[in-house]
Amino acid sequence: MLRGMARRAQKSRAQKSPGRLKQIVAVYRMTAQADPKVGWIVLLSGLGTLAIALVIGFVLGHPVYAAFSGLLLALLVMVIVFGRRAERAAYAQVEGQPGAAAGVLQSMRGNWDVTPAIAVNRAQDMVHCVVGRPGIVLVGEGQPGRVTNLIANQKRRMARIAGDAPIYDVIVGNGEGQVPLRKLQAYMMKLPRNLRGPEVTEVVKRLRAMPANQLPMPKGPLPKGVKIPRMPRGRMR
């Protein structure tokens, strides 16, 4: 029985390994398309870390220990560098596409309720609604002048049922007063926590109870396949 369990465990690991390897290869290929030097940068970062560790080891008289520790540290540095380059490449590929901000918002960790495109116009400017511990956050993307009007309309509409929940608004972009797409998750995580868990649930229920004609959806489908690599972040609980 124990042998059978061991064989099944080995078979399970063997089946999972190719999947993980394929994922790593897919992420590397995607990153290399936007960042052709990523392979060399990751390799040099690892070799540089190992070289520094070896120099310190020889100076202190412990080269073997330094080589072992340096190898582990080099692998860690390579993983971190690759993760950051992959994240940057992913953002570069989706930036500027309608609905890109919605993809980033939906990939956030923590207790967030995201409703994409609660308001949209013919030019594909849109506003997304996010409810979490900070309150209600209206996230706009598109031409700033048009998006500002869309956000203002939604803000007035939601203020009637928001109660004590604060309503924030932000426009995604690279202009003054805007939040770049790659920094959107960090911006959301830094907002003050004004509501408790049950209060967040109550706000979500109120918004979902609004008449359907007050939450217009876009006529065209939102872009699919917008995936942003998740980096370690603090969770909103």
Phi, psi and omega per residue, in radians:
M1 nan -0.768 3.135
L2 -1.126 -0.657 3.120
R3 -1.130 -0.699 3.123
G4 -1.101 -0.712 3.110
M5 -1.132 -0.693 3.132
A6 -1.124 -0.724 3.131
R7 -1.124 -0.733 3.118
R8 -1.111 -0.658 3.116
A9 -1.138 -0.737 3.116
Q10 -1.134 -0.694 3.118
K11 -1.130 -0.697 3.127
S12 -1.114 -0.748 3.108
R13 -1.127 -0.668 3.140
A14 -1.136 -0.607 3.135
Q15 -1.289 -0.589 -3.107
K16 -1.326 -0.618 -3.063
S17 -1.015 -0.865 3.122
P18 -1.017 -0.631 3.134
G19 -1.103 -0.768 3.123
R20 -1.150 -0.706 3.141
L21 -1.107 -0.712 3.122
K22 -1.114 -0.673 3.114
Q23 -1.103 -0.766 3.131
I24 -1.095 -0.758 3.140
V25 -1.115 -0.714 -3.140
A26 -1.121 -0.759 3.120
V27 -1.123 -0.690 3.138
Y28 -1.125 -0.764 -3.138
R29 -1.110 -0.741 3.114
M30 -1.081 -0.733 -3.126
T31 -1.192 -0.702 -3.107
A32 -1.127 -0.502 3.115
Q33 -1.125 -0.682 -3.136
A34 -1.610 -0.384 -3.068
D35 -2.406 1.381 -3.042
P36 -1.032 -0.398 -3.095
K37 -1.597 0.122 -3.034
V38 -1.046 -0.685 -3.127
G39 -1.062 -0.835 3.134
W40 -1.147 -0.688 -3.126
I41 -1.123 -0.764 3.125
V42 -1.134 -0.770 -3.125
L43 -1.112 -0.796 -3.130
L44 -1.159 -0.591 3.105
S45 -1.133 -0.672 3.107
G46 -1.216 -0.782 -3.140
L47 -1.139 -0.670 3.117
G48 -1.110 -0.734 3.117
T49 -1.125 -0.743 3.131
L50 -1.130 -0.702 -3.137
A51 -1.108 -0.757 3.121
I52 -1.094 -0.724 3.127
A53 -1.102 -0.699 3.140
L54 -1.156 -0.716 3.119
V55 -1.072 -0.785 3.111
I56 -1.098 -0.680 3.131
G57 -1.107 -0.760 3.118
F58 -1.157 -0.654 3.131
V59 -1.131 -0.689 -3.114
L60 -1.501 -0.137 3.125
G61 1.449 0.380 3.122
H62 -2.313 1.126 -3.066
P63 -1.160 -0.623 -3.115
V64 -1.174 -0.824 3.113
Y65 -1.083 -0.709 -3.139
A66 -1.153 -0.645 3.138
A67 -1.134 -0.746 3.129
F68 -1.151 -0.857 -3.138
S69 -1.134 -0.694 -3.134
G70 -1.127 -0.611 3.127
L71 -1.142 -0.771 3.112
L72 -1.117 -0.740 3.138
L73 -1.156 -0.651 3.125
A74 -1.113 -0.724 3.107
L75 -1.093 -0.711 3.122
L76 -1.110 -0.776 3.136
V77 -1.091 -0.709 3.141
M78 -1.102 -0.726 3.119
V79 -1.110 -0.765 -3.134
I80 -1.122 -0.813 -3.133
V81 -1.087 -0.781 3.141
F82 -1.110 -0.722 3.131
G83 -1.054 -0.732 -3.134
R84 -1.209 -0.710 3.127
R85 -1.166 -0.658 3.124
A86 -1.149 -0.727 3.118
E87 -1.109 -0.756 3.133
R88 -1.098 -0.703 3.139
A89 -1.166 -0.672 3.132
A90 -1.112 -0.760 3.110
Y91 -1.118 -0.684 -3.121
A92 -1.106 -0.590 -3.102
Q93 -1.285 -0.566 -3.077
V94 -1.742 -0.237 -3.089
E95 -1.081 2.312 -3.137
G96 1.649 -0.243 3.112
Q97 -1.432 2.418 3.084
P98 -1.044 2.265 3.135
G99 1.596 0.001 -3.129
A100 -1.089 -0.694 3.134
A101 -1.102 -0.628 3.111
A102 -1.096 -0.718 3.107
G103 -1.079 -0.714 3.123
V104 -1.158 -0.746 -3.126
L105 -1.131 -0.703 -3.106
Q106 -1.248 -0.297 3.123
S107 -1.616 0.056 3.135
M108 -1.216 2.552 3.054
R109 -1.550 2.616 3.086
G110 1.947 -3.038 -3.076
N111 -1.533 1.414 3.131
W112 -2.159 2.378 3.037
D113 -1.904 1.988 -3.041
V114 -1.949 2.184 3.035
T115 -2.045 1.856 -3.105
P116 -1.240 2.571 2.958
A117 0.871 1.031 3.045
I118 -1.321 -0.288 3.056
A119 -2.539 2.384 -3.106
V120 -2.679 2.599 3.101
N121 -2.079 -3.119 -3.080
R122 -1.138 -0.450 3.137
A123 -1.443 0.091 -3.141
Q124 1.165 0.407 2.884
D125 -1.307 2.449 -3.074
M126 -2.586 2.829 3.123
V127 -2.195 2.313 3.094
H128 -1.918 2.568 -3.129
C129 -1.934 2.227 3.115
V130 -2.161 2.263 3.100
V131 -2.066 2.261 -3.139
G132 -2.772 -2.844 -3.131
R133 -1.028 -0.573 3.090
P134 -1.178 -0.491 -3.051
G135 2.300 -2.380 3.090
I136 -1.818 2.277 3.123
V137 -2.125 2.093 3.078
L138 -1.703 2.063 -3.067
V139 -1.938 2.041 -3.123
G140 -1.846 2.563 3.039
E141 -2.456 2.402 -3.099
G142 2.361 -2.757 3.138
Q143 -1.200 2.134 -3.002
P144 -0.907 -0.748 -3.112
G145 -1.080 -0.785 -3.129
R146 -1.264 -0.692 -3.109
V147 -1.131 -0.632 3.136
T148 -1.029 -0.711 3.117
N149 -1.176 -0.714 3.114
L150 -1.068 -0.775 -3.136
I151 -1.123 -0.748 -3.128
A152 -1.052 -0.731 3.132
N153 -1.113 -0.772 -3.139
Q154 -1.200 -0.592 -3.141
K155 -1.151 -0.744 3.109
R156 -1.127 -0.706 -3.111
R157 -1.153 -0.745 -3.087
M158 -1.362 -0.414 -3.124
A159 -1.066 -0.447 -3.112
R160 -1.191 -0.496 -3.070
I161 -2.099 0.002 -3.076
A162 -1.227 -0.431 -3.102
G163 1.171 -2.242 3.139
D164 -1.525 0.005 -3.117
A165 -1.275 2.178 3.096
P166 -1.141 2.646 3.085
I167 -2.076 2.014 3.102
Y168 -1.791 2.782 3.029
D169 -2.478 2.554 -3.127
V170 -2.624 2.521 3.091
I171 -1.947 2.257 -3.137
V172 -1.467 2.233 -3.141
G173 2.954 -3.111 -3.103
N174 -1.890 0.157 3.134
G175 -1.484 3.105 -3.139
E176 -1.145 2.321 -3.132
G177 1.386 0.026 3.126
Q178 -1.805 2.884 3.129
V179 -1.941 2.096 3.106
P180 -1.032 2.613 -3.101
L181 -0.978 -0.714 -3.085
R182 -1.208 -0.287 -3.137
K183 -1.855 0.112 -3.053
L184 -1.132 -0.793 3.138
Q185 -1.085 -0.744 3.126
A186 -1.094 -0.682 3.108
Y187 -1.070 -0.781 -3.119
M188 -1.113 -0.708 -3.102
M189 -1.185 -0.440 -3.095
K190 -1.514 -0.136 3.120
L191 -1.142 2.536 -3.119
P192 -1.118 2.589 3.118
R193 -1.571 1.767 -3.053
N194 -1.705 -0.402 -3.054
L195 -2.032 2.673 3.003
R196 -1.587 2.940 -3.099
G197 -0.910 -0.905 3.131
P198 -1.078 -0.562 3.127
E199 -1.207 -0.650 3.086
V200 -1.082 -0.789 3.130
T201 -1.051 -0.703 -3.141
E202 -1.151 -0.712 3.115
V203 -1.125 -0.732 3.114
V204 -1.047 -0.765 3.132
K205 -1.081 -0.719 3.141
R206 -1.098 -0.767 -3.116
L207 -1.160 -0.685 3.140
R208 -1.238 -0.364 3.126
A209 -1.445 -0.132 3.110
M210 -1.111 2.542 3.100
P211 -0.944 2.504 -3.065
A212 -1.040 -0.566 -3.100
N213 -1.272 -0.133 3.083
Q214 -1.624 -0.126 3.107
L215 -2.162 1.245 -3.062
P216 -1.168 2.415 3.081
M217 -1.778 2.683 -3.129
P218 -1.172 2.613 3.127
K219 -1.221 -0.617 3.131
G220 -1.657 2.729 -3.125
P221 -1.268 2.596 3.065
L222 -1.282 2.632 3.104
P223 -1.005 2.431 3.123
K224 -1.856 2.816 3.087
G225 1.407 0.278 3.105
V226 -1.412 1.785 -3.094
K227 -2.164 2.229 3.130
I228 -1.935 2.208 3.096
P229 -1.006 2.293 -3.119
R230 -1.445 2.225 3.055
M231 -1.774 2.716 3.139
P232 -1.059 2.184 3.126
R233 -2.445 2.835 3.056
G234 -1.236 2.465 -3.117
R235 -1.560 2.516 3.081
M236 -1.566 1.965 -3.098
R237 -1.976 nan nan
